[in-house]
Amino acid sequence: MSEYSEYMKQARKEVELCLDIWKNIFAESYSETIEYAYSKGSATKEWESFIDYVPILSDVDIHIKAKDYSNFFVDETSF
């Protein structure tokens, strides 16, 4: 296997770990406020060339649907 293939295999593992971490954070801390969450974009697609996902430069897009937006964000004035 080429060095590039190994590098991208590691990048895929890191993306999956990132998504798993966020899934756990949402489940443990926001289960009452989030209706659903999903990921999309280059991180979740098949990588057919070296420009489909560029580690360090590409991001992991996570979208959420809150049940009630008025209770989702922390009130910064309470700090």
Residue pairs with C-beta under 8 A, 6 or more apart in sequence:
1 9
4 50
7 55
8 47
8 50
8 53
11 53
11 55
12 47
14 55
15 43
15 44
15 53
15 60
18 43
18 60
19 39
19 43
19 44
19 60
19 62
22 37
22 60
22 62
23 37
26 34
26 37
26 64
30 72
32 67
33 66
33 67
33 68
33 71
33 72
34 64
34 65
34 66
34 67
34 72
35 65
35 66
35 67
36 64
36 65
37 62
37 63
37 64
37 65
38 62
38 63
39 60
39 61
39 62
39 63
40 61
40 63
41 59
41 60
41 61
42 52
42 53
42 58
43 53
43 58
43 59
43 60
43 61
44 61
45 52
45 53
46 52
47 53
66 72
